[in-house]
Structures are given as C-alpha cells and as structure tokens.
Amino acid sequence: MNRESNTGCFVYIIGAAGKGGYRTYVGWTNDLEKRLAAHNAGTGARSTRGREWRLLYAERFDDRPSAMSREWHLKRDRNFRKRLFTEWDE
C-alpha cells in the first residue's frame, strides 16, 4: 500500500508578506508539514524561494485526482486567496 492511501492528500495555500505586498502559492502534497518546511528552507517550488511562508489554508482529500482538481480551482480563485490575507491581518 502506498503512503497516499493511508494519509490522503492536502491542497494548501501559503502566504508571505514582503516589500511588494502579499504573495500566495497554491499546491498539493502528501505531507503538509514537510512541504511547508521545504518552502521555507528554499527547496520548495522555485517561485517560493527567499520568502518566509505561512500556512493560510489547507484541505484534505482521499485521493490525488481530487486534490489536484481542487488545486486547479483555487489557483484561479484570486478573491478567495485575497480574503485569506484579510483574515491574516486581523
């Protein structure tokens, strides 16, 4: 049995505040803690290097196709990501 079937998959949104304002990144993973640590260590996705990231949102799914579908939708929903930063500031 593979690990994915035991733990599921996560879709997540991370955010970072900087000189140029807020940035968000949407992704999916089998291990949320390890993936966030990789982003903050500079070994995650190239677009996330050099920033201090914070987990803004996460959802768990039973399978990879469902997680990837949700990731696709979240990447296109800028208003949702913008609301997450509004809540972060409060």
N, CA, C and O atoms as a GROMACS GRO file, in nm:
protein
  360
    1MET      N    1   0.084  -0.119   0.000
    1MET     CA    2   0.000   0.000   0.000
    1MET      C    3   0.088   0.124   0.000
    1MET      O    4   0.185   0.131   0.074
    2ASN      N    5   0.053   0.222  -0.083
    2ASN     CA    6   0.134   0.343  -0.081
    2ASN      C    7   0.089   0.438   0.029
    2ASN      O    8  -0.021   0.426   0.082
    3ARG      N    9   0.176   0.533   0.061
    3ARG     CA   10   0.150   0.626   0.170
    3ARG      C   11   0.028   0.714   0.144
    3ARG      O   12  -0.046   0.748   0.237
    4GLU      N   13   0.008   0.749   0.019
    4GLU     CA   14  -0.104   0.836  -0.016
    4GLU      C   15  -0.238   0.778   0.028
    4GLU      O   16  -0.325   0.852   0.074
    5SER      N   17  -0.255   0.648   0.014
    5SER     CA   18  -0.383   0.587   0.050
    5SER      C   19  -0.405   0.588   0.201
    5SER      O   20  -0.520   0.582   0.246
    6ASN      N   21  -0.297   0.595   0.281
    6ASN     CA   22  -0.310   0.598   0.426
    6ASN      C   23  -0.336   0.738   0.480
    6ASN      O   24  -0.415   0.754   0.573
    7THR      N   25  -0.272   0.838   0.423
    7THR     CA   26  -0.280   0.972   0.479
    7THR      C   27  -0.362   1.068   0.395
    7THR      O   28  -0.403   1.173   0.445
    8GLY      N   29  -0.386   1.037   0.272
    8GLY     CA   30  -0.457   1.128   0.185
    8GLY      C   31  -0.364   1.233   0.128
    8GLY      O   32  -0.242   1.226   0.144
    9CYS      N   33  -0.424   1.330   0.064
    9CYS     CA   34  -0.350   1.440   0.003
    9CYS      C   35  -0.406   1.571   0.056
    9CYS      O   36  -0.521   1.579   0.099
   10PHE      N   37  -0.323   1.672   0.054
   10PHE     CA   38  -0.364   1.803   0.100
   10PHE      C   39  -0.345   1.906  -0.010
   10PHE      O   40  -0.247   1.903  -0.083
   11VAL      N   41  -0.441   1.995  -0.020
   11VAL     CA   42  -0.427   2.114  -0.102
   11VAL      C   43  -0.405   2.226  -0.002
   11VAL      O   44  -0.475   2.235   0.099
   12TYR      N   45  -0.309   2.312  -0.031
   12TYR     CA   46  -0.276   2.416   0.066
   12TYR      C   47  -0.252   2.549  -0.003
   12TYR      O   48  -0.220   2.556  -0.122
   13ILE      N   49  -0.268   2.655   0.074
   13ILE     CA   50  -0.234   2.789   0.030
   13ILE      C   51  -0.140   2.846   0.135
   13ILE      O   52  -0.171   2.848   0.254
   14ILE      N   53  -0.024   2.892   0.089
   14ILE     CA   54   0.069   2.958   0.179
   14ILE      C   55   0.079   3.104   0.137
   14ILE      O   56   0.054   3.138   0.022
   15GLY      N   57   0.115   3.188   0.231
   15GLY     CA   58   0.125   3.331   0.203
   15GLY      C   59   0.250   3.390   0.263
   15GLY      O   60   0.303   3.341   0.363
   16ALA      N   61   0.298   3.498   0.201
   16ALA     CA   62   0.414   3.571   0.252
   16ALA      C   63   0.390   3.719   0.227
   16ALA      O   64   0.340   3.758   0.122
   17ALA      N   65   0.427   3.799   0.324
   17ALA     CA   66   0.418   3.945   0.311
   17ALA      C   67   0.558   3.998   0.287
   17ALA      O   68   0.654   3.954   0.352
   18GLY      N   69   0.571   4.091   0.195
   18GLY     CA   70   0.702   4.148   0.165
   18GLY      C   71   0.690   4.289   0.116
   18GLY      O   72   0.584   4.351   0.124
   19LYS      N   73   0.801   4.342   0.064
   19LYS     CA   74   0.804   4.480   0.014
   19LYS      C   75   0.700   4.503  -0.095
   19LYS      O   76   0.636   4.609  -0.099
   20GLY      N   77   0.683   4.407  -0.180
   20GLY     CA   78   0.590   4.421  -0.292
   20GLY      C   79   0.447   4.385  -0.258
   20GLY      O   80   0.364   4.375  -0.348
   21GLY      N   81   0.416   4.365  -0.132
   21GLY     CA   82   0.281   4.326  -0.092
   21GLY      C   83   0.275   4.178  -0.058
   21GLY      O   84   0.376   4.116  -0.025
   22TYR      N   85   0.156   4.124  -0.067
   22TYR     CA   86   0.133   3.984  -0.033
   22TYR      C   87   0.152   3.894  -0.154
   22TYR      O   88   0.122   3.932  -0.267
   23ARG      N   89   0.204   3.774  -0.128
   23ARG     CA   90   0.215   3.671  -0.232
   23ARG      C   91   0.149   3.545  -0.178
   23ARG      O   92   0.153   3.517  -0.058
   24THR      N   93   0.088   3.470  -0.268
   24THR     CA   94   0.032   3.341  -0.229
   24THR      C   95   0.085   3.234  -0.323
   24THR      O   96   0.127   3.261  -0.435
   25TYR      N   97   0.082   3.111  -0.274
   25TYR     CA   98   0.120   2.995  -0.352
   25TYR      C   99   0.021   2.885  -0.320
   25TYR      O  100  -0.009   2.860  -0.203
   26VAL      N  101  -0.030   2.820  -0.423
   26VAL     CA  102  -0.125   2.710  -0.406
   26VAL      C  103  -0.058   2.582  -0.455
   26VAL      O  104   0.002   2.580  -0.562
   27GLY      N  105  -0.068   2.476  -0.376
   27GLY     CA  106  -0.007   2.349  -0.416
   27GLY      C  107  -0.078   2.232  -0.351
   27GLY      O  108  -0.175   2.249  -0.277
   28TRP      N  109  -0.029   2.113  -0.379
   28TRP     CA  110  -0.083   1.993  -0.315
   28TRP      C  111   0.034   1.905  -0.272
   28TRP      O  112   0.143   1.913  -0.330
   29THR      N  113   0.012   1.823  -0.173
   29THR     CA  114   0.118   1.738  -0.119
   29THR      C  115   0.059   1.621  -0.041
   29THR      O  116  -0.060   1.621  -0.008
   30ASN      N  117   0.142   1.523  -0.013
   30ASN     CA  118   0.104   1.411   0.074
   30ASN      C  119   0.142   1.440   0.219
   30ASN      O  120   0.085   1.382   0.311
   31ASP      N  121   0.239   1.530   0.239
   31ASP     CA  122   0.291   1.560   0.373
   31ASP      C  123   0.299   1.712   0.390
   31ASP      O  124   0.395   1.775   0.347
   32LEU      N  125   0.199   1.768   0.452
   32LEU     CA  126   0.185   1.914   0.462
   32LEU      C  127   0.299   1.978   0.541
   32LEU      O  128   0.355   2.079   0.497
   33GLU      N  129   0.333   1.924   0.656
   33GLU     CA  130   0.439   1.983   0.738
   33GLU      C  131   0.574   1.981   0.666
   33GLU      O  132   0.647   2.080   0.668
   34LYS      N  133   0.605   1.870   0.603
   34LYS     CA  134   0.731   1.857   0.530
   34LYS      C  135   0.736   1.954   0.412
   34LYS      O  136   0.840   2.014   0.384
   35ARG      N  137   0.625   1.970   0.343
   35ARG     CA  138   0.621   2.058   0.227
   35ARG      C  139   0.638   2.204   0.268
   35ARG      O  140   0.710   2.278   0.202
   36LEU      N  141   0.572   2.247   0.376
   36LEU     CA  142   0.586   2.384   0.423
   36LEU      C  143   0.731   2.409   0.466
   36LEU      O  144   0.787   2.515   0.438
   37ALA      N  145   0.791   2.312   0.533
   37ALA     CA  146   0.932   2.325   0.573
   37ALA      C  147   1.022   2.339   0.450
   37ALA      O  148   1.118   2.416   0.452
   38ALA      N  149   0.992   2.265   0.345
   38ALA     CA  150   1.071   2.273   0.221
   38ALA      C  151   1.059   2.411   0.159
   38ALA      O  152   1.158   2.468   0.113
   39HIS      N  153   0.938   2.467   0.156
   39HIS     CA  154   0.920   2.602   0.102
   39HIS      C  155   1.003   2.702   0.182
   39HIS      O  156   1.071   2.787   0.123
   40ASN      N  157   0.999   2.693   0.312
   40ASN     CA  158   1.070   2.789   0.397
   40ASN      C  159   1.222   2.767   0.396
   40ASN      O  160   1.297   2.859   0.427
   41ALA      N  161   1.266   2.647   0.361
   41ALA     CA  162   1.409   2.619   0.353
   41ALA      C  163   1.467   2.655   0.216
   41ALA      O  164   1.588   2.647   0.195
   42GLY      N  165   1.380   2.696   0.124
   42GLY     CA  166   1.426   2.732  -0.009
   42GLY      C  167   1.440   2.614  -0.104
   42GLY      O  168   1.498   2.628  -0.211
   43THR      N  169   1.386   2.499  -0.065
   43THR     CA  170   1.396   2.381  -0.150
   43THR      C  171   1.261   2.342  -0.209
   43THR      O  172   1.248   2.235  -0.268
   44GLY      N  173   1.161   2.427  -0.192
   44GLY     CA  174   1.029   2.401  -0.250
   44GLY      C  175   1.026   2.451  -0.393
   44GLY      O  176   1.129   2.453  -0.461
   45ALA      N  177   0.911   2.490  -0.439
   45ALA     CA  178   0.896   2.542  -0.574
   45ALA      C  179   0.983   2.666  -0.593
   45ALA      O  180   1.001   2.744  -0.499
   46ARG      N  181   1.035   2.684  -0.711
   46ARG     CA  182   1.125   2.797  -0.740
   46ARG      C  183   1.060   2.931  -0.706
   46ARG      O  184   1.128   3.021  -0.656
   47SER      N  185   0.933   2.946  -0.733
   47SER     CA  186   0.866   3.074  -0.709
   47SER      C  187   0.847   3.105  -0.561
   47SER      O  188   0.808   3.216  -0.526
   48THR      N  189   0.875   3.009  -0.473
   48THR     CA  190   0.857   3.034  -0.330
   48THR      C  191   0.988   3.058  -0.257
   48THR      O  192   0.987   3.081  -0.136
   49ARG      N  193   1.098   3.055  -0.326
   49ARG     CA  194   1.228   3.070  -0.259
   49ARG      C  195   1.252   3.214  -0.213
   49ARG      O  196   1.211   3.310  -0.279
   50GLY      N  197   1.318   3.225  -0.099
   50GLY     CA  198   1.357   3.356  -0.050
   50GLY      C  199   1.251   3.430   0.029
   50GLY      O  200   1.265   3.550   0.054
   51ARG      N  201   1.146   3.362   0.069
   51ARG     CA  202   1.040   3.425   0.147
   51ARG      C  203   1.011   3.340   0.271
   51ARG      O  204   1.041   3.221   0.275
   52GLU      N  205   0.952   3.404   0.370
   52GLU     CA  206   0.906   3.333   0.490
   52GLU      C  207   0.757   3.306   0.471
   52GLU      O  208   0.676   3.398   0.474
   53TRP      N  209   0.721   3.181   0.450
   53TRP     CA  210   0.584   3.142   0.419
   53TRP      C  211   0.509   3.098   0.543
   53TRP      O  212   0.566   3.045   0.638
   54ARG      N  213   0.380   3.123   0.539
   54ARG     CA  214   0.290   3.086   0.648
   54ARG      C  215   0.170   3.013   0.587
   54ARG      O  216   0.118   3.054   0.484
   55LEU      N  217   0.128   2.906   0.652
   55LEU     CA  218   0.012   2.831   0.604
   55LEU      C  219  -0.114   2.912   0.629
   55LEU      O  220  -0.144   2.949   0.742
   56LEU      N  221  -0.188   2.939   0.522
   56LEU     CA  222  -0.312   3.015   0.531
   56LEU      C  223  -0.435   2.926   0.527
   56LEU      O  224  -0.538   2.958   0.586
   57TYR      N  225  -0.424   2.813   0.456
   57TYR     CA  226  -0.542   2.730   0.431
   57TYR      C  227  -0.497   2.591   0.389
   57TYR      O  228  -0.397   2.576   0.320
   58ALA      N  229  -0.573   2.489   0.431
   58ALA     CA  230  -0.545   2.352   0.387
   58ALA      C  231  -0.674   2.271   0.387
   58ALA      O  232  -0.762   2.291   0.471
   59GLU      N  233  -0.683   2.181   0.291
   59GLU     CA  234  -0.796   2.087   0.280
   59GLU      C  235  -0.738   1.948   0.258
   59GLU      O  236  -0.637   1.933   0.189
   60ARG      N  237  -0.800   1.847   0.317
   60ARG     CA  238  -0.757   1.708   0.299
   60ARG      C  239  -0.849   1.637   0.201
   60ARG      O  240  -0.971   1.655   0.204
   61PHE      N  241  -0.789   1.555   0.115
   61PHE     CA  242  -0.863   1.475   0.018
   61PHE      C  243  -0.817   1.330   0.027
   61PHE      O  244  -0.704   1.302   0.066
   62ASP      N  245  -0.906   1.239  -0.009
   62ASP     CA  246  -0.874   1.097  -0.003
   62ASP      C  247  -0.785   1.050  -0.118
   62ASP      O  248  -0.715   0.950  -0.105
   63ASP      N  249  -0.787   1.123  -0.230
   63ASP     CA  250  -0.708   1.079  -0.344
   63ASP      C  251  -0.645   1.198  -0.417
   63ASP      O  252  -0.690   1.312  -0.404
   64ARG      N  253  -0.541   1.168  -0.492
   64ARG     CA  254  -0.466   1.270  -0.564
   64ARG      C  255  -0.548   1.343  -0.670
   64ARG      O  256  -0.539   1.465  -0.678
   65PRO      N  257  -0.627   1.274  -0.753
   65PRO     CA  258  -0.704   1.346  -0.854
   65PRO      C  259  -0.798   1.452  -0.794
   65PRO      O  260  -0.814   1.560  -0.851
   66SER      N  261  -0.860   1.421  -0.682
   66SER     CA  262  -0.949   1.518  -0.616
   66SER      C  263  -0.869   1.638  -0.567
   66SER      O  264  -0.912   1.753  -0.582
   67ALA      N  265  -0.754   1.613  -0.509
   67ALA     CA  266  -0.669   1.721  -0.460
   67ALA      C  267  -0.620   1.808  -0.575
   67ALA      O  268  -0.620   1.931  -0.565
   68MET      N  269  -0.581   1.746  -0.684
   68MET     CA  270  -0.531   1.822  -0.798
   68MET      C  271  -0.641   1.905  -0.863
   68MET      O  272  -0.615   2.016  -0.911
   69SER      N  273  -0.762   1.854  -0.864
   69SER     CA  274  -0.874   1.929  -0.918
   69SER      C  275  -0.902   2.052  -0.832
   69SER      O  276  -0.923   2.162  -0.885
   70ARG      N  277  -0.902   2.034  -0.701
   70ARG     CA  278  -0.924   2.148  -0.611
   70ARG      C  279  -0.812   2.250  -0.623
   70ARG      O  280  -0.836   2.371  -0.620
   71GLU      N  281  -0.689   2.203  -0.636
   71GLU     CA  282  -0.575   2.294  -0.655
   71GLU      C  283  -0.597   2.380  -0.780
   71GLU      O  284  -0.576   2.501  -0.776
   72TRP      N  285  -0.640   2.318  -0.888
   72TRP     CA  286  -0.664   2.390  -1.013
   72TRP      C  287  -0.765   2.502  -0.991
   72TRP      O  288  -0.745   2.614  -1.039
   73HIS      N  289  -0.873   2.472  -0.920
   73HIS     CA  290  -0.977   2.572  -0.895
   73HIS      C  291  -0.927   2.684  -0.804
   73HIS      O  292  -0.956   2.801  -0.828
   74LEU      N  293  -0.853   2.648  -0.700
   74LEU     CA  294  -0.802   2.751  -0.609
   74LEU      C  295  -0.702   2.844  -0.676
   74LEU      O  296  -0.695   2.962  -0.643
   75LYS      N  297  -0.625   2.791  -0.769
   75LYS     CA  298  -0.528   2.875  -0.840
   75LYS      C  299  -0.598   2.982  -0.924
   75LYS      O  300  -0.539   3.085  -0.955
   76ARG      N  301  -0.720   2.957  -0.959
   76ARG     CA  302  -0.795   3.052  -1.041
   76ARG      C  303  -0.888   3.142  -0.959
   76ARG      O  304  -0.953   3.230  -1.015
   77ASP      N  305  -0.895   3.121  -0.830
   77ASP     CA  306  -0.985   3.197  -0.744
   77ASP      C  307  -0.906   3.300  -0.662
   77ASP      O  308  -0.876   3.278  -0.545
   78ARG      N  309  -0.872   3.412  -0.725
   78ARG     CA  310  -0.793   3.516  -0.659
   78ARG      C  311  -0.868   3.580  -0.544
   78ARG      O  312  -0.807   3.619  -0.444
   79ASN      N  313  -0.999   3.591  -0.556
   79ASN     CA  314  -1.077   3.652  -0.448
   79ASN      C  315  -1.069   3.570  -0.319
   79ASN      O  316  -1.061   3.627  -0.210
   80PHE      N  317  -1.070   3.439  -0.330
   80PHE     CA  318  -1.059   3.353  -0.212
   80PHE      C  319  -0.924   3.376  -0.144
   80PHE      O  320  -0.918   3.391  -0.022
   81ARG      N  321  -0.817   3.378  -0.223
   81ARG     CA  322  -0.683   3.399  -0.167
   81ARG      C  323  -0.671   3.538  -0.105
   81ARG      O  324  -0.605   3.555  -0.003
   82LYS      N  325  -0.733   3.635  -0.166
   82LYS     CA  326  -0.730   3.772  -0.113
   82LYS      C  327  -0.800   3.779   0.023
   82LYS      O  328  -0.753   3.847   0.114
   83ARG      N  329  -0.912   3.708   0.037
   83ARG     CA  330  -0.984   3.705   0.165
   83ARG      C  331  -0.900   3.640   0.275
   83ARG      O  332  -0.909   3.680   0.391
   84LEU      N  333  -0.819   3.542   0.240
   84LEU     CA  334  -0.732   3.478   0.339
   84LEU      C  335  -0.635   3.579   0.398
   84LEU      O  336  -0.608   3.575   0.518
   85PHE      N  337  -0.582   3.668   0.316
   85PHE     CA  338  -0.490   3.770   0.367
   85PHE      C  339  -0.563   3.872   0.453
   85PHE      O  340  -0.505   3.923   0.549
   86THR      N  341  -0.686   3.902   0.421
   86THR     CA  342  -0.765   3.994   0.504
   86THR      C  343  -0.781   3.934   0.644
   86THR      O  344  -0.769   4.005   0.743
   87GLU      N  345  -0.809   3.805   0.650
   87GLU     CA  346  -0.823   3.736   0.779
   87GLU      C  347  -0.689   3.728   0.851
   87GLU      O  348  -0.685   3.735   0.974
   88TRP      N  349  -0.578   3.715   0.778
   88TRP     CA  350  -0.445   3.706   0.836
   88TRP      C  351  -0.410   3.835   0.908
   88TRP      O  352  -0.349   3.832   1.015
   89ASP      N  353  -0.448   3.949   0.851
   89ASP     CA  354  -0.416   4.081   0.908
   89ASP      C  355  -0.495   4.111   1.034
   89ASP      O  356  -0.452   4.193   1.114
   90GLU      N  357  -0.608   4.046   1.053
   90GLU     CA  358  -0.694   4.078   1.168
   90GLU      C  359  -0.638   4.023   1.297
   90GLU      O  360  -0.698   4.041   1.403
   0.00000   0.00000   0.00000
